[in-house]
Amino acid sequence: TQLLEQSPQFLSIQEGENLTVYCNSSSVFSSLQWYRQEPGEGPVLLVTVVTGGEVKKLKRLTFQFGDARKDSSLHITAAQPGDTGLYLCAGGIYGGSQGNLIFGKGTKLSVKP
Amino acid sequence: ETGVTQSPTHLIKTRGQQVTLRCSSQSGHNTVSWYQQALGQGPQFIFQYYREEENGRGNFPPRFSGLQFPNYSSELNVNALELDDSALYLCASSPGDRGTDTQYFGPGTRLTVL
């Protein structure tokens, strides 16, 4: 069974601070996606990374895929209250009956003004 | 371009009842996946449909079943509801036959089983 472990589970910080969220697995994934989810809504895709070692930047958010494609990180610079939400990583596995996304449990981020 | 829509938004049922949840995929998308998200957890894959055929299934019992229609909309049916079935049910559509293509989620249906 493929599992994705996210850490930390909860994070409460002040506006302007930096933070890093981690997503780890013992399995290799063909792609890794990061989503943000607000209460009562569906997850919204932030980024997809597919190449080991890949780094993608989205304004103040930096995403990295590990060289071995088993782990990923999300770094937020100068966090703002609008960044508050549940951050989910999801690993992609191609082929057969496992053509689906494996989600982590998420990191619940709260940014206080 | 219309995004993924789901109905109803909220639903309350009692144990033993049956429920049908509906999803309209994003325009041009022929693959639909269903997920169950319990409170405080990440989404868990239920099954996926591609061009009206089941294309993968997660670790859910047979009382969870689905359909995909020629217009690529989809239904999730759950029979003999149990208390643990209370969750947010998410539908996601994607443009290809690979379930791990970028998936676009709907807002979900919140099911409460009493």
Boltz contact constraints between the chains, C-beta under 6 A:
constraints:
  - contact:
      token1: [A, 31]
      token2: [B, 100]
      max_distance: 6.0
  - contact:
      token1: [A, 41]
      token2: [B, 107]
      max_distance: 6.0
  - contact:
      token1: [A, 42]
      token2: [B, 90]
      max_distance: 6.0
  - contact:
      token1: [A, 42]
      token2: [B, 105]
      max_distance: 6.0
  - contact:
      token1: [A, 42]
      token2: [B, 106]
      max_distance: 6.0
  - contact:
      token1: [A, 42]
      token2: [B, 107]
      max_distance: 6.0
  - contact:
      token1: [A, 42]
      token2: [B, 108]
      max_distance: 6.0
  - contact:
      token1: [A, 43]
      token2: [B, 105]
      max_distance: 6.0
  - contact:
      token1: [A, 48]
      token2: [B, 102]
      max_distance: 6.0
  - contact:
      token1: [A, 88]
      token2: [B, 42]
      max_distance: 6.0
  - contact:
      token1: [A, 92]
      token2: [B, 100]
      max_distance: 6.0
  - contact:
      token1: [A, 94]
      token2: [B, 98]
      max_distance: 6.0
  - contact:
      token1: [A, 94]
      token2: [B, 100]
      max_distance: 6.0
  - contact:
      token1: [A, 97]
      token2: [B, 56]
      max_distance: 6.0
  - contact:
      token1: [A, 99]
      token2: [B, 56]
      max_distance: 6.0
  - contact:
      token1: [A, 99]
      token2: [B, 99]
      max_distance: 6.0
  - contact:
      token1: [A, 100]
      token2: [B, 45]
      max_distance: 6.0
  - contact:
      token1: [A, 100]
      token2: [B, 48]
      max_distance: 6.0
  - contact:
      token1: [A, 100]
      token2: [B, 56]
      max_distance: 6.0
  - contact:
      token1: [A, 100]
      token2: [B, 99]
      max_distance: 6.0
  - contact:
      token1: [A, 101]
      token2: [B, 100]
      max_distance: 6.0
  - contact:
      token1: [A, 103]
      token2: [B, 42]
      max_distance: 6.0
  - contact:
      token1: [A, 103]
      token2: [B, 43]
      max_distance: 6.0
  - contact:
      token1: [A, 104]
      token2: [B, 42]
      max_distance: 6.0
  - contact:
      token1: [A, 105]
      token2: [B, 41]
      max_distance: 6.0
  - contact:
      token1: [A, 105]
      token2: [B, 42]
      max_distance: 6.0
  - contact:
      token1: [A, 106]
      token2: [B, 42]
      max_distance: 6.0
